[in-house]
């Protein structure tokens, strides 16, 4: 069984898998999804929303409890909101990830 807490908890180490996953998502997945939406004439965030739901659906199909998934997703969103607030306080996200 997948330990969802381990997927959202930061290890506080240089080799934190949560930090690496966030970095890959921000630098590769997010820009790619935005580009796909634009080139396919899809409404903004439509592919992002449906893609996220589809990926979460895979977790449910794999037998993970919906409540546990929602809780982990909420923690991930809290982390993202905190990062957005920090970026705004510092004048925006790092160059190359905007």
Order of alpha helices (4+ residues) and beta strands (2+ residues): alpha-alpha-alpha-alpha-alpha
